[in-house]
């Protein structure tokens, strides 16, 4: 039987920060550089990409801080969109977040964990063994987070701290142990400015923006923070700033340690494991195993953070809809165990069937649409409910949210124009969500 300790009644600020950092820092930063280098060979432009991506994420975090402080309930976009627009908008957003935004990436990251960990070990491992390892990781993390907040918090914070330490250690090794560092400079030249104003810079920003997704993760546990009106803005902004600094530092080390030609993606658009390549130039022949072991450890906290945050959207749906009330059930420690089990079951199905591959491709665009509508809601909520208490107001309003909306509009337009099939799949999923909402509300009567 679960027991509740007073110290574990709420998630702490450090746990909320760990959730954001772990959600953001996954495989994206270790693969995106290869795509960027195909058309951009300017070190200044590459690093500026990651700075701009960080600024966009900070603008999003500042806007979400106002929404989270004004509407302090767990559930992320489900809570925001349902309150600002209509319950159907929240329902669709919550379903997309849990089924696509969290369950599918959990499957992808868990399989990446299995691949990296087995690559670091001697022996040959087939696909089913790796799937078994991925499933085991999901099950273990699920059991930890469905127990109580104390175990959940300690696990999340510990592995996120290890993640930060490993990244800093890797960067330090790259700056001090690289035998033949590349002759790079961050001082811009004329050709660097041409790269910044090119179309390739805008396209590359999309890959960077995907790597920054997850800055809003703490809003999924808003209602489980002791003082969300005070703590959430600090958590969102400080965590995003930490990740921005880590990303810029990591990419500088990659460019310092390995030649650009070695890290460029091939003409077919296949991703390049930048971490492996940079590690081989830093550590020599053993670099691949070191990078594989490091990446596998980093990914544990990512799976953990998504397992912790995602089910809170399902929990909120279960609290609002009697037909789905089983998702809103909490155990004696206040943990939405059923919602966690439901999301993890979806992730296991994705792993065993590999059906997540098509989903992950357009998941970023769907989540960007969620965030776009939420941040647009900052303007709408101020107009509709001007007297609503706002313990925190977005700094730089209206320019800060407008910057995020402009960048996100560009990304979504790029997807619609260049990947219309994925845009149509997204519309189909929204249509399914509308149908599910209608059916659910009919059973509510």
C-alpha positions in Angstrom: 0.0 0.0 0.0 1.3 3.5 -0.9 2.2 5.8 1.9 2.3 9.6 1.6 5.2 11.5 3.2 4.7 15.2 3.8 7.8 16.1 1.9 6.5 14.4 -1.2 3.1 16.1 -1.3 4.2 18.3 -4.2 6.9 18.1 -6.8 9.8 20.5 -6.0 11.1 23.2 -8.3 14.2 21.2 -9.0 12.1 18.2 -10.1 10.2 20.5 -12.4 13.4 21.9 -13.8 14.7 18.3 -14.3 11.6 17.4 -16.2 12.1 20.3 -18.6 15.9 19.8 -19.1 15.4 16.0 -19.6 12.6 16.5 -22.1 14.6 19.0 -24.1 18.0 17.3 -24.2 17.5 14.0 -26.2 18.9 12.8 -29.5 18.1 15.9 -31.4 21.2 17.9 -30.5 23.4 14.9 -31.3 22.0 14.6 -34.9 20.8 18.0 -36.1 24.2 19.4 -36.9 24.7 16.9 -39.7 21.7 18.3 -41.6 22.8 21.9 -41.0 26.3 21.4 -42.3 25.0 20.2 -45.7 24.3 23.8 -46.7 26.0 25.9 -44.0 29.7 25.6 -43.2 29.9 28.8 -41.2 30.7 28.2 -37.5 29.3 31.6 -36.6 26.0 30.8 -38.5 25.7 27.4 -36.9 26.1 28.7 -33.4 23.8 31.6 -34.1 21.1 29.0 -35.2 21.3 27.5 -31.7 21.2 30.9 -30.1 18.1 31.9 -32.1 16.5 28.6 -31.3 17.1 29.2 -27.6 15.7 32.7 -27.9 12.5 31.3 -29.5 12.2 28.7 -26.7 12.7 31.5 -24.1 10.0 33.5 -25.7 7.7 30.5 -25.6 8.6 29.8 -22.0 8.0 33.4 -20.9 4.5 33.3 -22.6 3.7 29.9 -21.0 4.8 31.3 -17.6 2.0 33.8 -17.8 -0.6 31.2 -18.8 0.6 28.7 -16.2 0.5 31.3 -13.4 -2.9 32.5 -14.4 -4.4 29.1 -15.0 -2.6 26.9 -12.4 -3.8 23.4 -13.3 -1.8 20.4 -14.6 -2.3 19.3 -18.2 -0.3 21.7 -20.3 -2.1 22.7 -23.5 -5.2 20.7 -22.6 -5.7 23.1 -19.7 -4.8 26.3 -21.7 -6.7 25.6 -24.9 -9.8 24.2 -23.2 -10.1 27.4 -21.1 -9.2 30.0 -23.7 -10.9 28.5 -26.8 -13.4 25.6 -26.2 -13.3 22.3 -24.4 -13.0 20.5 -27.8 -9.7 22.3 -28.4 -8.3 21.2 -25.1 -9.5 17.6 -25.7 -7.8 17.3 -29.1 -4.7 18.9 -27.7 -4.5 16.6 -24.7 -5.0 13.5 -26.9 -2.3 14.6 -29.3 0.1 15.4 -26.5 -0.3 12.1 -24.8 -0.7 9.7 -27.8 1.7 11.5 -30.2 3.7 14.0 -28.3 4.8 11.7 -25.5 4.0 8.0 -26.2 5.6 7.9 -29.7 8.8 9.8 -28.6 9.0 7.5 -25.6 9.1 4.6 -28.0 11.7 6.2 -30.3 13.9 7.3 -27.4 13.7 3.9 -25.7 14.8 2.1 -28.9 17.6 4.6 -29.3 18.6 3.8 -25.7 18.7 0.1 -26.6 20.7 0.8 -29.8 23.3 3.0 -28.0 23.7 0.8 -25.0 24.1 -2.4 -27.0 26.6 -0.7 -29.3 28.7 0.1 -26.2 28.8 -3.6 -25.2 30.5 -6.5 -26.8 28.5 -9.0 -28.8 25.8 -8.9 -31.5 22.2 -7.9 -30.7 19.3 -8.3 -33.1 16.2 -6.1 -33.4 14.1 -8.1 -31.0 16.7 -8.1 -28.3 16.8 -4.3 -28.6 13.0 -4.1 -28.5 13.1 -6.1 -25.4 15.6 -3.8 -23.8 13.5 -0.8 -24.9 10.3 -2.3 -23.4 12.2 -3.1 -20.1 13.3 0.5 -19.8 9.7 1.8 -20.3 8.3 -0.7 -17.8 10.9 0.1 -15.1 10.5 3.9 -15.5 6.7 3.4 -15.4 6.8 1.5 -12.2 9.0 4.1 -10.6 6.8 7.1 -11.6 3.5 5.3 -10.7 4.6 4.7 -7.1 4.9 8.0 -5.3 6.3 11.5 -5.7 9.3 10.9 -3.6 10.6 8.0 -5.7 9.6 9.8 -8.9 11.3 13.0 -7.9 14.5 11.4 -6.8 14.8 9.3 -10.0 14.1 12.2 -12.3 16.5 14.6 -10.6 19.3 12.1 -10.2 19.4 11.1 -13.9 19.0 14.6 -15.1 21.9 15.7 -12.9 24.0 12.8 -14.4 22.9 14.0 -17.9 24.2 17.6 -17.2 27.4 16.3 -15.7 28.1 13.9 -18.6 27.5 16.7 -21.2 29.8 19.1 -19.3 32.5 16.4 -19.0 32.2 15.6 -22.7 32.6 19.3 -23.6 35.6 19.6 -21.2 37.2 16.5 -22.8 36.6 17.9 -26.3 38.2 21.2 -25.4 41.3 19.7 -23.7 41.9 16.2 -25.2 41.3 16.7 -28.9 44.6 16.0 -30.6 43.9 17.9 -33.8 41.4 20.7 -33.1 39.7 22.5 -36.0 40.8 26.0 -36.7 37.5 27.7 -36.1 36.5 31.2 -35.1 33.2 32.7 -33.8 34.0 36.2 -35.1 31.7 36.8 -38.1 33.2 37.4 -41.5 31.4 38.6 -44.7 30.6 35.0 -45.8 29.2 34.3 -42.4 26.5 37.0 -42.8 25.7 35.7 -46.2 25.0 32.3 -44.6 22.8 33.9 -41.9 20.6 35.6 -44.6 20.3 32.5 -46.8 17.3 30.2 -47.2 19.4 27.3 -45.8 19.6 29.2 -42.4 15.8 29.3 -42.2 15.4 25.6 -43.1 18.1 24.6 -40.6 16.2 26.6 -37.9 13.5 23.9 -38.1 15.8 21.2 -37.1 17.1 23.4 -34.2 13.5 24.2 -33.1 12.7 20.4 -33.0 15.7 19.9 -30.7 14.4 22.6 -28.4 10.9 21.0 -28.0 10.1 20.2 -24.4 10.6 23.6 -22.8 6.9 23.6 -21.8 7.0 20.2 -20.0 6.6 21.6 -16.5 3.2 23.0 -17.4 1.9 19.4 -17.4 2.6 19.2 -13.6 1.6 22.7 -12.7 -1.1 21.6 -10.2 1.4 19.4 -8.4 3.9 22.3 -7.6 3.6 23.8 -4.2 3.3 27.4 -5.4 2.9 27.3 -9.2 2.2 31.0 -9.5 5.6 31.8 -8.0 7.7 28.8 -9.1 6.5 28.0 -12.7 7.9 31.2 -14.4 11.3 30.6 -12.7 11.3 27.0 -13.6 10.4 27.5 -17.3 12.8 30.4 -17.9 15.8 29.1 -15.9 15.6 25.6 -17.3 15.3 26.8 -20.9 18.3 29.1 -20.4 20.4 26.2 -19.1 19.6 24.0 -22.1 20.3 26.9 -24.5 23.8 27.3 -22.9 24.4 23.5 -23.1 23.3 23.3 -26.8 25.6 26.2 -27.9 28.5 24.7 -25.9 28.0 21.2 -27.3 27.8 22.4 -30.9 30.9 24.5 -30.5 32.8 21.4 -29.1 31.5 19.3 -32.1 32.9 21.8 -34.6 36.1 22.2 -32.6 36.8 18.5 -32.3 35.7 17.1 -35.7 36.0 18.3 -39.4 32.9 19.6 -41.0 33.1 17.1 -43.9 33.1 14.2 -41.4 29.9 15.4 -39.8 27.8 16.4 -42.9 24.7 14.3 -43.6 24.8 12.4 -46.9 22.8 13.4 -49.9 19.9 11.1 -49.1 19.2 13.0 -45.9 20.2 10.2 -43.6 21.0 11.4 -40.1 24.5 11.4 -38.8 25.4 10.5 -35.2 27.4 13.6 -34.4 28.2 12.4 -30.9 29.9 9.2 -32.2 31.9 11.2 -34.7 33.1 13.9 -32.3 33.9 11.2 -29.7 36.1 9.3 -32.1 38.1 12.5 -32.8 38.4 13.2 -29.0 39.0 9.7 -27.6 40.3 7.8 -30.6 39.3 4.3 -31.4 37.3 3.9 -28.2 35.3 7.0 -28.8 32.3 5.2 -30.3 31.8 3.0 -27.3 32.2 6.0 -24.9 29.7 8.1 -26.9 27.3 5.1 -27.1 27.4 4.6 -23.3 27.1 8.3 -22.6 24.1 8.7 -25.0 22.3 5.7 -23.5 22.6 7.1 -20.0 21.4 10.5 -21.2 18.3 9.0 -22.7 17.1 7.4 -19.5 16.2 10.8 -18.0 14.4 11.7 -21.3 12.1 8.7 -21.1 11.6 9.3 -17.4 10.6 13.0 -18.0 8.1 12.1 -20.7 6.6 9.3 -18.6 6.2 11.8 -15.7 4.7 14.7 -17.6 2.6 13.3 -20.4 0.0 11.4 -18.3 -1.1 14.6 -16.6 -2.9 15.7 -19.8 -4.8 12.3 -19.8 -5.5 12.8 -16.1 -7.0 16.2 -16.7 -9.2 14.7 -19.5 -10.3 12.0 -17.1 -11.3 14.5 -14.4 -13.4 16.5 -16.9 -15.1 13.6 -18.7 -17.0 10.9 -16.8 -16.7 8.5 -19.7 -12.9 8.6 -19.3 -12.9 9.0 -15.5 -10.6 6.0 -15.1 -7.8 8.2 -16.5 -8.3 10.7 -13.8 -8.0 8.3 -10.9 -5.1 8.9 -8.6 -3.6 6.6 -6.0 -3.1 7.4 -2.3 0.1 9.3 -3.1 -1.8 11.5 -5.6 -0.2 9.9 -8.7 -2.4 9.4 -11.8 -1.4 5.7 -12.1 -4.0 4.7 -14.7 -3.0 7.6 -17.0 0.7 6.6 -16.7 -0.1 2.9 -17.4 -2.3 4.0 -20.4 0.5 6.1 -22.0 3.2 3.6 -21.3 1.0 0.8 -22.9 0.8 2.9 -26.0 4.6 3.4 -26.0 5.1 -0.4 -25.7 2.7 -1.0 -28.6 4.7 1.5 -30.7 8.0 -0.2 -29.8 6.7 -3.7 -30.7 5.1 -2.6 -33.9 7.5 0.1 -34.9 4.5 2.2 -35.8 5.9 5.3 -34.1 8.3 6.0 -37.0 5.7 7.7 -39.2 4.3 9.5 -36.1 7.6 11.0 -34.9 8.2 12.6 -38.3 5.2 15.0 -38.0 4.9 15.0 -34.2 7.0 18.1 -34.0 4.7 20.0 -36.3 1.6 18.9 -34.3 3.2 20.0 -31.0 4.3 23.3 -32.6 0.6 23.9 -33.6 -0.4 23.2 -29.9 2.1 25.7 -28.7 1.2 28.3 -31.3 -2.5 28.2 -30.2 -1.5 28.4 -26.6 0.7 31.4 -27.0 -1.8 33.1 -29.2 -4.1 32.5 -26.3 -2.0 34.9 -24.2 -3.5 37.8 -26.3 -7.0 36.3 -26.3 -7.1 35.6 -22.6 -6.0 39.2 -21.8 -8.8 40.4 -24.0 -11.5 38.0 -22.7 -10.5 38.1 -19.0 -8.6 41.3 -18.3 -9.5 41.0 -14.6 -8.0 37.5 -14.2 -5.2 37.6 -11.6 -1.9 37.2 -13.3 0.9 36.7 -10.8 3.4 36.8 -13.7 3.1 38.7 -16.9 5.1 37.9 -20.0 8.1 40.2 -20.1 8.5 42.1 -23.4 4.7 41.7 -24.2 3.5 41.9 -26.9 6.8 41.4 -28.8 8.1 38.3 -27.0 5.0 36.1 -27.8 4.9 37.6 -31.3 8.5 36.5 -31.9 7.6 32.9 -31.0 4.4 33.1 -33.2 6.4 34.4 -36.1 9.0 31.6 -35.9 6.4 28.9 -35.4 4.3 30.3 -38.4 7.4 29.9 -40.6 8.0 26.3 -39.5 4.4 25.3 -39.9 4.2 26.9 -43.4 7.4 25.1 -44.4 5.8 21.7 -43.3 2.6 22.4 -45.2 4.4 23.5 -48.4 7.2 20.9 -48.4 5.5 18.0 -46.6 1.8 18.2 -47.6 1.3 14.5 -46.9 2.3 14.9 -43.2 0.1 18.0 -43.0 -2.8 15.9 -44.2 -2.1 13.2 -41.6 -2.1 15.9 -39.0 -5.5 17.1 -40.1 -6.7 13.5 -40.1 -5.6 13.1 -36.5 -7.4 16.4 -35.6 -10.5 15.0 -37.3 -10.3 11.8 -35.3 -10.0 13.9 -32.1 -13.1 15.9 -33.0 -15.0 12.6 -33.6 -13.8 11.2 -30.3 -14.8 14.4 -28.5 -18.3 14.2 -30.0 -18.7 10.5 -29.1 -17.4 11.1 -25.5 -19.8 14.0 -24.9 -22.7 12.0 -26.2 -22.0 9.4 -23.5 -21.8 12.2 -20.9 -25.5 13.0 -21.3 
